[in-house]
Amino acid sequence: MPSDERLAPALEAVSDSCERFRSSIALTIEEVRGLLASRTSTTAERGDRLAEELGAFAAGRIDPARLAGVLLEPHKVGAGEVSQIERALEVLVSMQRSGEELFTSTLDRGDSLVDHVDREFARLGSAFGAARVVELVRDGLYRGGERNALEGFRFARWNLAERAIAPPLLVTLDGADLQPGGLDRFLDGGCQLVLLVRGETPAASLVRLISPRVVVIQTDDVAELSLLADQQGPVLAALVPVGLPRFTHRPAPGPGLGVLTVEGLPEEAPDRPIDDISVFRQREDLDQLRLLAAASTASGVVPEDGTGADGEAAALDPAATLAAWLLDQADVSDLTPPAG
């Protein structure tokens, strides 16, 4: 399969998230190595380290070896628990040594996109699982049931802190497999999910994942992914073939749906299925995007900078914007006010 020329610039767009995740791995590795060193060092070695830390104050007054035996005696752990720490370290080091492929994957034709993303995030989540295992062993709470976390730690088990430093994931897939229903479960914390779509593709599959606090991007221009660098919340972006609608949803500072910009809406409706993506489903998604775009225009949102006519940030309240659009479409030319 030929390489996708969009992959390198897409990786550059998520480089901040990649670096944040790698930094967390590096920090965890150092902590684990320090923990292993403390478990295997002798009392005399610990005493020597303590003597260095105490300096001249301890000379001739304190027996560092005895004090180390009292203060620095590690928790008693079994060989099996130590082996789990060592295994966790292997997982972390392997991920640290991985290149860009750590954050990329390819969906096999006909496979479920949602299931694939779940597996890939579990693979990346092994870093969090390894840290959890080490923490439990260190605190004397390890019971053995967490060892599977080293083989895969699903997104559903990540806590808030882990989701905040979520690694980005780039998935290459065929347009016929762009069936994103269910991806919303991964749009949490700082998660950035980028889809590189090739071949015949439905026009507006991502529209149903637009929600108030999530950035959603569909574009054929990889340069537009530069928006990802400024985002703290979840992002779903799709690089699609040329000729499809381009749209971007950005969260508003207040309540409401957010700021939606849309370009390139087709004049003609889809007239044939794309594999098992029916004509009805394609038309529904496209009509929903068209309706949201019309509502955005009716509400006075200025697409480029997200501000209204008064210069204040404008938010799309779904009920209000839909009502505005319906009124805009209504013909009231034959109505006259009552005589008064």
N, C-alpha and C positions, 0 to 999 in steps of 0.2 A: 504494500500500500504506500503510495507516495506521501512524503511528509507534507504537512499543512503549513504554508508560509505564514499563516496568521498566528501560529502557536507562539513563536518567539515574542512578537509584540504584545500578545495577550498575557504572557508570563511577566513581561516587564510592567504591565499595568497593575498586576497584583503583587509586585515585588515587595512592597512594604509588608503585606500580610505574610508572605513567605519568610521574610527576615524576622518578623516578630515570632513566628512559630519556631524557626531554627534557633533563635536566641533562647527561647524557653527550654528547648531540648538541651542546648549546651549548658545552661545553668543547672538543669536537673542532673546531667551527667556528672558535673563537678560535685554536686551534693551526694550523689550515690557513691562515687569514688571515695569521698571523705568518710562516708558511713562505713564502707567496707574496710578502709584503713583503720578506723577506730575499733572495729570488731576483731581485727586480726593482730593488732599491736599488743605487745607485752606490757605488764605494769611498769617495768623499768623504762620502756620506750615512752610510755605516757608520762612517766615521771620526768624524763628528760625534757619533753615538750613543755611540761608545766614549769620546770625550773627556768627555762628560757623566758617564759611569759612573766614569771614573778621577778626575774632579774636579781639585782643585788639585795633586794628586800629579804629574799629567802635564804641567802647564803649564811650558813652557820646557825640558822634559827629554825628552819623548817626542813623536814625530810620529804623531798618532793615525791619519792617513790611511794611512801606511806599515804601521803595526801592524795596522790593520784588513785591509789587503790580505794579510797573512800569516796572521792568526788567523781572520778571518771570511769568507774567500773561500768562497762556497757551492759545492756540487757542481755540476759542469757538467751541465745537463740539456737535452735537446732540446725544441723547440717542442711536439712531440707529447706529451711527458711533462708539460710545464707545462699543456697543455690538459686532460690527464686530472686534474690537481689542481684546475683550475678547474671541470671537470665534477663532480668529487666534491663541491666546495663547493656547487655548484648543487643537488645531490641533498640535501645536509644542510640547506641553507637552506630548501628546499621542504618538507622534513619538519618543520622547526622552525616554519614558518608554518602548518602544518596544524592544524586544530582537533581536536575529539573524534573526527572521522571517521578520524583516523590509526589508531585502535585498534579500529574497528568494521567489520563487514562483514555481508553477507546472503548466505546460501547459496541459489542458485537451486533450485527444486523439482526433485528427481530427481538432482541432482549429488552427487558423492562428498564427504562431509564431510572425510575424511582428505586428499584431494587439494586441497580448498579451503583447509584450514588450512595445508597445505604452501605453497601459493601466497601466502597472506596473510603468513605468517612470512617468506617470501623477500622480499616487498615491504618489510616492516619491517626485515629484515636488510640492506637496501641501505645503511643507516646504518653498519653494521659493515663492509660491503664497501667503502664509500667511505673509511673510516678505514684499511682494509688497503691500498688503492691508494696513498693519500698516504704511508703509512709506507714502502712499497716504493720509491716514487720518492725520498723523502727519503734513504733508505739506499743509493740507487744499485742497487737489486735489481729494479727494475721491468722486466719483459720483454714486456709488452703483453697477455699472456694473461688478465690479471685484469680487463680492462675490463668484462666482462659482470657483474662483481660490482656495478656501479653500477646495473644494471637489475633485479637480483634476487639475493639472497644467501641460499641455502637454509639452513634450520635445521641440517641435517646438517653444514654447514661451520662453524658457530659454535664458537668455542673455549670453554673453561671460564669465562674472564672474561666473555665476551659472554653466555653462558647465565645467568650470575649476575645480570646486569642486563637479562634478557630483557624485552621489552615485553609487556604483557598484550594479549590478543586476545579480543574479544567477537564472537560469531557468532550471528546470528538465523537460525533454521531451522524447517522444519516437522517435526512429530513423526515422520512417516514416514521422514525422512532422518536420524533419530538412530540411526545405525549407526556406533558409535565404535571398532570394531575397527581397530587401527593407530594410534590417537591416542597410545598409550603412547610412541611415538618422540619426541614433543614434551614429555613430562612429565619434564623434566630441569632442573637448575639452579633458577632462580627463576621459571620459566615459569608464568603464570596464564592458563588458558584457561576462558572463561565462555561457556556456551551458553544462549541465550534461545529456549526451545522453545515452539512454538505448535501448537494443533490436537491431534488424536488422537495419543497418544504411547505407546510401549511402556512397561511399568511399571518396568523395572529394567535398562535397557540398560547403564548405567554400572558395574554390579556387577563385571563382568569386568576392569575397570581398577583395582580396589582392589589396592594393593601396599604393602609396609611403609612406605616413606618418602614416599608421595604422599597429599595430602589430596584426598578425593573427596566432593563434596556434591551431593545432589539434593534440591531443596526447591521449594515454591511460594511461599515467603516471602522476598522480596529482602533483608529485614533480616538474615537468617541469613548473608548474604555478608560481614557485618562480620568474620567469622572470618578472611577473607583478609588483613586488615591486619596480623595478627600472624604470618603465615607467611613463613618464609625459603625453604622448599623449593617444589617444584612443586605446583600446584593444578589440579584439574579440577572445575568446578562447573556444574550445570545448573539453570536456573530452568524448572520444568515447570508444566503446568496443574494446577489444584486437583483433588484426588482421587487423585493418584498417591502411592505410598509416598515417605516422606521419610527420607533416611538421610545420615549423615555418618561418614566414616572419617578419623581423625586419627592420625598416627604416634605410636607409643609411645616413651618415652625409651630403652628397651632393645631387645633382639631380639624378634621376633614381628611379627604382622600389624599390630597397632595397636588403637585403641579404635573400635569400631563402634557407633553408635546408630541404631536403626531405629524408625520410627513409621508407622502407617497401612497395614500389610500387608493386602491384600484377602483376603477369605475364599474367593472364587470365582476359579478359574483363567481366564485368557483363553480365549475360544472362537472367535475369528475373527482372521484375519491383518490387519495394517495395511500396506497395499500389499504389498511383497514381504518384509515381516518376518513370518515364519510363526508360527502358533500354537505350534509346538514350540519355536522360539527364544524366544518370549516366556515360555513356561512354564519353560524351563530357567533363564533369567535370574532369574525370580521365585523359583523353588525354591532357586537358589543364594543369593539374598539371605535367604530364609527360614531356610536352613540356617546361614548365618553368624550371623544374629540369634539363633537358638536356641543356637548354640555360645557366643556372647557371654554370654548369660544363664546358661548352665550353668557357665561359668568363673568366675562371681561378679563380673563387671565391672559397676560401677555406671555406667550410661550418661551421666549428666549431667556428672560431673566427671572421669571416666576413672580413678577409683581403686577399688581393691578393698575388701573388708570390713575389712582391716587398715590401711587408709589409705594403703597404698603404691600407686604407679602400676601398673596392671595391663596386661599386653600379651597379645594373642591369639596364642598359638602354635597354628597350624592343626591340627597332629596332636593336641595335648593337648586342645584345645577340642572337636574332633570326637569324640574318644574319650569326653570327659565328656558330650557330648550323647547319644551312643549309649547310654551307661550310664544316663543319665537316662530314656531312652525304654524301656529294657528292663524287663520285668516279672519280678521275682525273688522275688515273694511266696511262691511255692511251694517255694523252696529253703530247706533247713535245714542248719545246719552239721553236719559229721560228729561222731558220738559220740566223745568223747575221754575 
